[in-house]
Amino acid sequence: MKLPVNRVTGILNGFFNPLLLCAFLPIIEGAPGLDLTSPTGFWGQLIVATVIAEVLSALPLFGKTVGMCLDFFGFERGSASHKIAGTVIGATLLFMVIGFGEIAFRGGFGTIEGRTFFARWAGLVTKGWAFVVIAGVLLDPFTAALGRMAAREEKK
């Protein structure tokens, strides 16, 4: 079975973006370093983030939502600005949902050290948004090239 290049690229993005997020999450949160030993450390977070990213990117509604946002803001289909804005909007939505899952996975929905679940989620989203979006924009051509190679399709 041969997957379309867009699906292969989506699968790769669904792995590499969470990998970057989980690798730099301690920096975003001000932690001393990666926790590679606990179940809610790097590996557990990577699994949660990858599953969320893969499921979301496979949902047709996710792509339609990004497309509706692009249409709303008036981006011309096929233009460079359309591609970049699509990556920014998609990465933003993905990061917000992954952040929700990560915070719930690591600490539950209750209050921890006087910070509510929403405060912890909003803190992660506001501190890490720029990093994730910049990484997503820079990573997109790389994963697109890998996707074309994996699907054995020539660039048009």
C-alpha positions in Angstrom: 0.0 0.0 0.0 1.4 3.3 -1.0 0.5 6.4 1.1 0.1 9.8 -0.5 3.1 12.1 0.1 0.9 14.5 2.2 0.0 11.7 4.6 3.7 10.6 4.9 4.7 14.2 5.6 1.9 14.5 8.2 3.2 11.3 9.9 6.7 12.7 9.9 5.6 16.1 11.3 3.5 14.2 13.9 6.8 12.7 15.2 9.4 15.4 14.7 7.4 18.3 16.1 6.6 16.5 19.4 10.2 15.3 19.6 11.4 18.9 19.4 8.7 20.0 21.9 9.6 17.3 24.4 13.3 17.9 24.0 13.0 21.6 24.8 10.1 21.5 27.2 12.4 21.7 30.3 13.9 24.9 28.9 10.4 26.4 28.3 9.4 25.4 31.8 12.6 26.4 33.4 13.5 22.9 34.6 17.2 21.9 35.1 17.2 19.2 32.4 15.5 16.3 30.7 14.0 13.7 32.9 14.7 10.4 31.1 13.8 8.1 34.0 10.3 8.8 35.3 7.2 7.6 33.4 6.0 11.2 33.0 9.5 12.3 31.9 10.8 12.8 28.3 9.8 9.3 27.0 6.3 9.4 28.4 5.7 12.9 27.2 7.0 12.0 23.7 4.6 9.1 23.5 1.6 11.3 24.6 2.6 14.2 22.3 3.2 11.9 19.3 -0.1 10.0 19.7 -2.0 13.4 20.0 -0.2 14.8 16.9 -0.7 11.7 14.8 -4.4 11.4 15.7 -5.1 15.1 15.2 -3.2 15.3 11.9 -5.1 12.3 10.6 -8.5 13.9 11.3 -10.0 15.5 8.2 -11.6 18.1 10.5 -8.2 19.4 11.6 -7.1 20.1 8.1 -10.5 21.7 7.3 -10.2 23.9 10.4 -6.7 25.1 9.3 -8.1 25.7 5.8 -11.1 27.7 7.1 -8.7 29.9 9.1 -6.6 30.5 6.0 -9.7 31.3 3.9 -11.0 33.6 6.7 -7.8 35.6 6.7 -7.8 35.7 2.8 -4.6 33.8 2.0 -4.4 32.9 -1.7 -4.3 29.1 -2.2 -1.0 27.8 -3.4 1.0 30.9 -2.5 4.0 30.9 -0.2 2.1 32.9 2.4 -0.7 30.3 2.3 1.8 27.5 3.1 3.6 29.4 5.8 0.4 30.7 7.4 -1.0 27.1 7.2 2.0 25.8 9.1 1.8 28.6 11.7 -2.0 28.0 12.3 -1.6 24.2 12.2 1.4 24.3 14.6 -0.5 26.6 16.9 -3.6 24.4 17.1 -1.5 21.3 17.5 0.6 22.8 20.2 -2.4 24.0 22.2 -3.9 20.5 22.1 -0.6 18.7 22.8 0.1 21.2 25.7 -3.3 20.3 27.1 -2.5 16.6 27.0 1.0 17.1 28.4 -0.1 19.1 31.4 -2.9 16.6 32.1 -0.5 13.7 31.7 2.1 15.1 34.0 0.0 16.6 36.8 -3.6 15.9 36.2 -6.4 18.4 36.2 -6.1 19.6 39.8 -4.2 22.5 41.4 -0.5 22.0 41.9 1.5 24.4 44.1 -1.3 26.9 43.9 -1.5 26.8 40.1 -4.7 25.6 38.4 -4.7 23.3 35.4 -5.6 26.2 33.2 -2.9 28.4 34.6 -0.3 25.7 33.9 -1.6 25.1 30.4 -1.8 28.8 29.6 1.8 29.2 30.9 3.1 26.5 28.7 1.3 27.7 25.6 2.4 31.3 26.0 6.0 30.5 26.9 6.5 27.9 24.2 4.3 29.1 21.3 6.9 31.1 19.5 9.5 28.3 19.7 7.1 25.6 18.5 5.8 27.7 15.6 9.4 28.7 14.5 10.5 25.1 14.7 7.4 24.0 12.8 8.1 26.5 10.0 11.7 25.5 9.8 11.0 21.8 10.0 8.2 21.8 7.4 10.5 21.8 4.3 12.6 19.1 5.9 9.7 16.8 6.6 8.2 17.5 3.2 11.4 16.4 1.5 11.6 13.3 3.7 7.9 12.6 2.9 8.6 12.8 -0.9 11.6 10.5 -0.5 9.6 8.0 1.6 6.7 8.1 -0.9 9.2 8.0 -3.8 7.6 11.1 -5.4 9.5 13.7 -7.4 9.1 17.3 -6.5 6.8 19.2 -8.8 
